[in-house]
C-alpha cells in the first residue's frame, strides 16, 4: 500500500503576509475606534467587541481546520480498508458453501 499523504506546508512568505494583514487590521480597528467621536464607554464597548470578533475568528478557524483534518483521517482509513479488501480478494477462488 503506497499512499502519498498531502503535506500542507505554508511558506514563510505566506505566514508573513498573514501576520502583517492581521496586525494591520487590528491596528486599523484600534485607530478607528480611538478617532470616533464617541464617549469613553462607547469606545471601550467597541474595543471589547473587536477583541471578541478576533478571538472568535481564531476559534472558528481552528474548528474548521480540525473538521477538515478529521475528514482527511477518515478518508484515509476508508482507503486503507478498501485496499485491504481488494488485496484479500481472489477472483479465482471457488465459493465455499
N, CA and C of each residue as an Amber inpcrd file, in Angstrom:
protein
   291
   0.8400000  -1.1590000   0.0000000   0.0000000   0.0000000   0.0000000
   0.8940000   1.2340000   0.0000000   0.8810000   1.9470000  -1.0760000
   1.6900000   3.1510000  -1.1760000   0.7590000   4.3400000  -1.3280000
   0.7420000   5.1670000  -0.3270000  -0.0390000   6.3960000  -0.3970000
   0.8870000   7.5590000  -0.1520000   0.5770000   8.6420000  -0.7550000
   1.3490000   9.8630000  -0.5770000   0.4770000  10.8710000   0.1600000
   0.5880000  10.9340000   1.4800000  -0.2330000  11.9010000   2.1950000
   0.1750000  13.3150000   1.8180000  -0.8110000  14.1460000   1.6090000
  -0.5370000  15.5220000   1.2200000  -0.0550000  16.3020000   2.4390000
   1.0530000  16.9640000   2.2830000   1.5810000  17.8020000   3.3540000
   1.1580000  19.2350000   3.0660000   0.4690000  19.8360000   4.0210000
   0.0420000  21.2170000   3.8790000   1.0540000  22.1170000   4.5720000
   2.0950000  22.4290000   3.8500000   3.1410000  23.2900000   4.3960000
   2.9580000  24.6960000   3.8420000   2.8500000  25.6580000   4.7380000
   2.7770000  27.0490000   4.3040000   4.1900000  27.6080000   4.2070000
   4.3900000  28.4600000   3.2260000   5.6960000  29.0770000   3.0720000
   5.8610000  30.1960000   4.0990000   7.0930000  30.6100000   4.3020000
   7.3750000  31.6990000   5.2400000   6.7620000  33.0070000   4.7390000
   6.7320000  33.1890000   3.4280000   6.1570000  34.4130000   2.8610000
   4.6490000  34.4710000   3.1160000   3.9700000  33.3330000   2.9830000
   2.5320000  33.2990000   3.2410000   2.2490000  33.5720000   4.7070000
   3.0410000  32.9810000   5.5940000   2.8830000  33.2270000   7.0250000
   3.1130000  34.7070000   7.3400000   4.1510000  35.2910000   6.7590000
   4.4490000  36.7090000   6.9910000   3.3180000  37.5910000   6.4770000
   2.7880000  37.2670000   5.3090000   1.6910000  38.0530000   4.7390000
   0.4630000  37.9850000   5.6370000   0.1560000  36.8010000   6.1570000
  -0.9970000  36.6470000   7.0360000  -0.7940000  37.4150000   8.3440000
   0.4080000  37.3590000   8.9020000   0.6940000  38.0660000  10.1490000
   0.6260000  39.5790000   9.9500000   1.1600000  40.0600000   8.8350000
   1.1230000  41.5020000   8.5530000  -0.3140000  41.9610000   8.3330000
  -1.1070000  41.1730000   7.6140000  -2.5060000  41.5340000   7.3780000
  -3.2850000  41.5640000   8.6940000  -3.0230000  40.5810000   9.5600000
  -3.6990000  40.5730000  10.8620000  -3.3010000  41.7930000  11.6830000
  -2.0110000  42.0780000  11.7560000  -1.5480000  43.2360000  12.5180000
  -2.1030000  44.5480000  11.9860000  -2.1190000  44.6980000  10.6800000
  -2.6400000  45.9220000  10.0690000  -4.1260000  46.0990000  10.3670000
  -4.8830000  45.0160000  10.2640000  -6.3150000  45.1370000  10.5250000
  -6.5910000  45.4220000  11.9960000  -5.8370000  44.8120000  12.9080000
  -6.0370000  45.0700000  14.3340000  -5.6720000  46.5060000  14.6900000
  -4.5680000  46.9960000  14.1590000  -4.1700000  48.3850000  14.4170000
  -5.1840000  49.3430000  13.8030000  -5.6590000  49.0350000  12.5930000
  -6.6720000  49.8770000  11.9600000  -7.9510000  49.9390000  12.7720000
  -8.3390000  48.8040000  13.3450000  -9.5230000  48.7850000  14.2060000
  -9.3170000  49.6820000  15.4180000  -8.1680000  49.5540000  16.0750000
  -7.9020000  50.3610000  17.2680000  -7.8320000  51.8560000  16.9450000
  -7.1740000  52.2120000  15.8500000  -7.0740000  53.6260000  15.4620000
  -8.4480000  54.1720000  15.1050000  -9.2320000  53.3580000  14.3770000
 -10.5770000  53.7980000  14.0180000 -11.4460000  54.0350000  15.2370000
 -11.3520000  53.1480000  16.2070000 -12.1390000  53.3240000  17.4350000
 -11.6540000  54.5400000  18.2110000 -10.3470000  54.7610000  18.2480000
  -9.7910000  55.8970000  19.0030000 -10.2400000  57.2390000  18.4290000
 -10.4060000  57.3260000  17.1150000 -10.7500000  58.6030000  16.4910000
 -12.2460000  58.7880000  16.2560000 -13.0700000  57.8650000  16.6890000
 -14.5100000  58.0510000  16.5810000 -14.9750000  59.1180000  17.5690000
 -15.9340000  59.9360000  17.1760000 -16.4370000  60.9500000  18.1190000
 -17.4510000  60.3310000  19.0900000 -16.9410000  59.5440000  20.0310000
 -17.7920000  58.8350000  20.9760000 -17.3010000  59.0640000  22.3970000
 -18.1530000  58.6900000  23.3440000 -17.7500000  58.7110000  24.7520000
 -16.7870000  57.5490000  25.0050000 -16.1200000  57.6270000  26.1720000
 -15.1340000  56.6100000  26.5190000 -15.7840000  55.2360000  26.6330000
 -16.9480000  55.1320000  27.2710000 -17.5860000  53.8290000  27.4540000
 -17.9830000  53.2260000  26.1150000 -18.3590000  54.0620000  25.1420000
 -18.7040000  53.5490000  23.8180000 -17.4630000  53.0260000  23.0910000
 -16.3540000  53.7370000  23.2580000 -15.0980000  53.2650000  22.6660000
 -14.6710000  51.9430000  23.2900000 -14.7830000  51.8350000  24.6190000
 -14.4250000  50.5920000  25.2940000 -15.3180000  49.4410000  24.8490000
 -16.6050000  49.7220000  24.6460000 -17.5090000  48.6790000  24.1720000
 -17.1060000  48.2200000  22.7710000 -16.7930000  49.1430000  21.8770000
 -16.3610000  48.7690000  20.5320000 -15.0330000  48.0080000  20.5620000
 -14.1220000  48.4160000  21.4620000 -12.8570000  47.7010000  21.5950000
 -13.0490000  46.2780000  22.0890000 -13.9320000  46.1210000  23.0800000
 -14.2280000  44.7880000  23.5870000 -14.8830000  43.9310000  22.4940000
 -15.7800000  44.5200000  21.7370000 -16.4360000  43.7900000  20.6460000
 -15.4290000  43.3940000  19.5760000 -14.5100000  44.2890000  19.2420000
 -13.4690000  43.9690000  18.2600000 -12.5840000  42.8360000  18.7460000
 -12.2180000  42.8520000  20.0170000 -11.4160000  41.7700000  20.5840000
 -12.1720000  40.4460000  20.5400000 -13.4770000  40.4860000  20.8240000
 -14.2910000  39.2760000  20.7740000 -14.3830000  38.7320000  19.3470000
 -14.4980000  39.6130000  18.3690000 -14.5350000  39.1740000  16.9650000
 -13.2130000  38.5010000  16.5820000 -12.1010000  39.0580000  17.0200000
 -10.7920000  38.4880000  16.7030000 -10.6420000  37.1000000  17.3230000
 -10.9700000  36.9740000  18.6100000 -10.8160000  35.6730000  19.2610000
 -11.7980000  34.6500000  18.6950000 -13.0070000  35.0820000  18.3480000
 -13.9770000  34.1750000  17.7330000 -13.4980000  33.7070000  16.3650000
 -12.8270000  34.5740000  15.6290000 -12.2870000  34.1950000  14.3220000
 -11.2220000  33.1150000  14.4680000 -10.3650000  33.2510000  15.4690000
  -9.3520000  32.2220000  15.7100000 -10.0050000  30.8800000  16.0670000
 -11.0240000  30.9380000  16.9170000 -11.7190000  29.7100000  17.3180000
 -12.3990000  29.0610000  16.1270000 -13.0790000  29.8450000  15.3080000
 -13.7520000  29.3080000  14.1240000 -12.7510000  28.6880000  13.1570000
 -11.6190000  29.3500000  12.9490000 -10.6020000  28.8040000  12.0500000
 -10.0690000  27.4740000  12.5740000  -9.8860000  27.3550000  13.8800000
  -9.4060000  26.1070000  14.4620000 -10.4360000  24.9980000  14.3080000
 -11.7060000  25.3060000  14.5290000 -12.7670000  24.3030000  14.3940000
 -12.8670000  23.8090000  12.9620000 -12.8060000  24.7260000  12.0030000
 -12.8770000  24.3460000  10.5860000 -11.6720000  23.4880000  10.2220000
 -10.4810000  23.8700000  10.6820000  -9.2790000  23.0890000  10.4040000
  -9.3620000  21.6920000  11.0030000  -9.8370000  21.6050000  12.2420000
  -9.9580000  20.3050000  12.8970000 -10.9650000  19.4130000  12.1840000
 -12.0690000  19.9920000  11.7200000 -13.0710000  19.2110000  10.9850000
 -12.4950000  18.7080000   9.6700000 -11.7270000  19.5390000   8.9850000
 -11.1170000  19.1400000   7.7190000 -10.0850000  18.0460000   7.9420000
  -9.2730000  18.1730000   8.9830000  -8.2800000  17.1460000   9.2760000
  -8.9520000  15.8340000   9.6770000 -10.0510000  15.9260000  10.4030000
 -10.7820000  14.7300000  10.8000000 -11.3550000  13.9910000   9.6110000
 -11.8790000  14.7250000   8.6450000 -12.4200000  14.0650000   7.4580000
 -11.3040000  13.4600000   6.6220000 -10.1380000  14.0790000   6.6270000
  -8.9980000  13.5250000   5.8980000  -8.5670000  12.2060000   6.5100000
  -8.5260000  12.1370000   7.8330000  -8.1370000  10.8980000   8.5110000
  -9.1560000   9.8100000   8.2190000 -10.4500000  10.1400000   8.2590000
 -11.4860000   9.1470000   7.9730000 -11.3890000   8.6420000   6.5430000
 -11.0960000   9.5310000   5.6000000 -10.9830000   9.0750000   4.2150000
  -9.7490000   8.1820000   4.0440000  -8.6850000   8.4460000   4.7800000
  -7.5030000   7.5780000   4.7110000  -7.8130000   6.2000000   5.2790000
  -8.5880000   6.1590000   6.3570000  -8.9730000   4.8710000   6.9390000
  -9.8350000   4.0900000   5.9550000 -10.7840000   4.7700000   5.3190000
 -11.6350000   4.1060000   4.3290000 -10.8160000   3.5890000   3.1530000
  -9.8490000   4.3740000   2.7080000  -8.9880000   3.9280000   1.6060000
  -8.1770000   2.6960000   2.0100000  -7.6680000   2.6780000   3.2280000
  -6.8870000   1.5310000   3.7010000  -7.7650000   0.2880000   3.7820000
  -8.9890000   0.4290000   4.2510000  -9.9000000  -0.7110000   4.3060000
 -10.1920000  -1.2460000   2.9090000 -10.4440000  -0.3550000   1.9650000
 -10.7240000  -0.7750000   0.5930000  -9.5240000  -1.4830000  -0.0200000
  -8.3280000  -0.9410000   0.1910000  -7.1320000  -1.5900000  -0.3490000
  -6.9160000  -2.9600000   0.2690000  -7.1940000  -3.1070000   1.5740000
  -7.0580000  -4.4070000   2.2200000  -8.0630000  -5.4050000   1.6460000
  -9.2930000  -4.9650000   1.4350000 -10.3130000  -5.8510000   0.8570000
  -9.9280000  -6.2740000  -0.5570000  -9.4100000  -5.3410000  -1.3420000
  -9.0020000  -5.6750000  -2.7070000  -7.8050000  -6.6210000  -2.7070000
  -6.8900000  -6.4350000  -1.7660000  -5.7210000  -7.3150000  -1.6960000
  -6.1130000  -8.7200000  -1.2650000  -7.1100000  -8.8470000  -0.4100000
  -7.5360000 -10.1510000   0.0550000  -8.4720000 -10.8600000  -0.9210000
  -9.0310000 -10.1210000  -1.8510000  -9.9930000 -10.7110000  -2.7790000
  -9.2710000 -11.5650000  -3.8300000  -9.7440000 -12.7870000  -4.0010000
  -9.1950000 -13.6950000  -5.0160000 -10.3290000 -14.0680000  -5.9630000
 -10.3260000 -13.5340000  -7.1870000 -11.4440000 -13.7940000  -8.0960000
 -11.4960000 -15.2440000  -8.5700000 -10.4140000 -16.0200000  -8.4050000
 -10.3820000 -17.4020000  -8.8770000 -10.7390000 -18.4090000  -7.8000000
 -10.9570000 -17.9470000  -6.6040000 -11.3080000 -18.8530000  -5.5150000
 -12.7490000 -19.3060000  -5.6870000 -12.9910000 -20.5740000  -5.4590000
 -14.3610000 -21.0850000  -5.5730000 -15.0980000 -20.7820000  -4.2700000
 -16.3400000 -20.4070000  -4.3920000 -17.1040000 -20.0840000  -3.1840000
 -17.2840000 -21.2960000  -2.2900000 -17.1430000 -21.0810000  -0.9950000
 -17.3100000 -22.1510000  -0.0060000 -18.7790000 -22.1590000   0.4530000
 -19.3780000 -23.3290000   0.4010000 -20.7790000 -23.4390000   0.8540000
 -20.8910000 -23.9970000   2.1950000
